[in-house]
Every structure is written in structure tokens, then in C-alpha cells.
Amino acid sequence: MSGQVFERIYEVVKRIPKGKVATYGQVAAMAGNPRWARVVGYALHANPDPEHIPCFRVVNRNGQVSKAFAFGGENMQIQLLRAEGVEVTDDGRVDLSKYRW
């Protein structure tokens, strides 16, 4: 995968508003290819600038946080989302009907 693809993914993720989430597939489609959901995961895991690329706002298609969140594990992703007002269940799920961007 080219760095250009990762850059397109990062540009989409930067646009997710505070207090909202997007799914990997949603980010993939907005970056140009709905089949890139796994690529989105790779790109976020390699996020070069987590302070400006809020990868914690990306969840799976069921609203579940990542078990392998690259920046502190799933509990850190839950903490970051809750700090923005996103309700996350104890089992790490976000209500997409309420919080999807």
C-alpha cells in the first residue's frame, strides 16, 4: 500500500468531529475504496501523529472499540471516547445510531 493511500485515510479521520465515531468501512469508502477497511486498520495502527489524527474515533462495523488499539489498548480508546462525551458500554461498544458521524 502506498503512503498516498494512508494519507487519504488520515485526511478522512481528521474530519471526524469530536464526540462522533466512524467505522473502518465508512473511513475506507470516504478515502476512495469501500474494500479498504483492513487497510484503514493498518494505517491507524501506524498513525504517525495521534495528537492530530484521532484514530480513537474509529470503531468496527458493530460499534466495538479495537482490542489492539495501538496507543494504550482498548481501555485507552474507551477513555478517550468517553472524554469527548461518547457513551461506551462496559464491553466496549458505541451506539452507532447515536454517535456515527
N, C-alpha and C positions, 0 to 999 in steps of 0.2 A: 504494500500500500504506500502510496506516495505521501510525502509530508503535506502536499496540497490538499489531499482528502482530509487529513487530520485538521488542517487549518479551517476547512469549511465546517467541519463538525464543531470546532471550538467557537467559531463565529455564531453558530446557532445556539450553543449552550450559553454564551454570554448574554443572549437576548431573553433567556427565561427569566421572567420577573421574580423579584423577591416574594416569597410566600406562595410560589407555584412550583409545580414539577412537570417534567415531560418524560415520556417513555423513551427507551433506546430506539424503538422503531419510529417514533414520532421525530426524534432528532435526525435519524437516518434519512427519512423521507424529506425533511426540510433541508438537509445537506445535499440532496440530489439523487439519492438512491434508497428506496424503501427496503432493499435487501442488505443494507449495511449495518443492521442492528449490532451484530458482533463486532464490527469494525468500530462502532461508536464505543463499545466497551473497551476495546484495546486502546483507542485514543484517550479515553478518560483515565484509564489506568496509567497512561504515560503523560498525563497532564503536566506541562512544563510550568504552569502558572496558576496553581489552585486559588490564589488570592483573587485573581481576575476572571478565572474560568470556573464558575460554580458547579463543578461536576456532581456535587452532592444533591443537586436538584433533579438528577436523572434517576428514574426507577424502572423496574421491569414492567412488562405489559399488565401485570396483576397489581401494580402499585407497591410491590415489595422492594425494600431497600436492598442494596448489594451486600452479600455475605463477605465479599472480598473488597470492600471499599478501601481504596489504595491509601487513603490519608487518615488512618486511625481506626479502621474496622467499621463494622455496621453500626456500633453504638455511637461512633462519632458522626456518622451520617444522620442518624436519628436526632442527635443533639443539635446539629446544625439546622436541620429542617424545623425542629420544634422552636428553635431560637427565632425563626422567621414567622412563627405562628402557624406552621403546618401541623395538623394533628397526625401523629403517627401512633398506631396501636402498639401494644407491648410486644407483639410478634413482628413488628417492623413493616406494617402495611399502611399505605396512604390511600384515602378515598379519592380515586381519580375523578369521580363525578363532581367532586367539590374543589379539588386542587389542581386538576390538569390545566396546563396553560392552553 
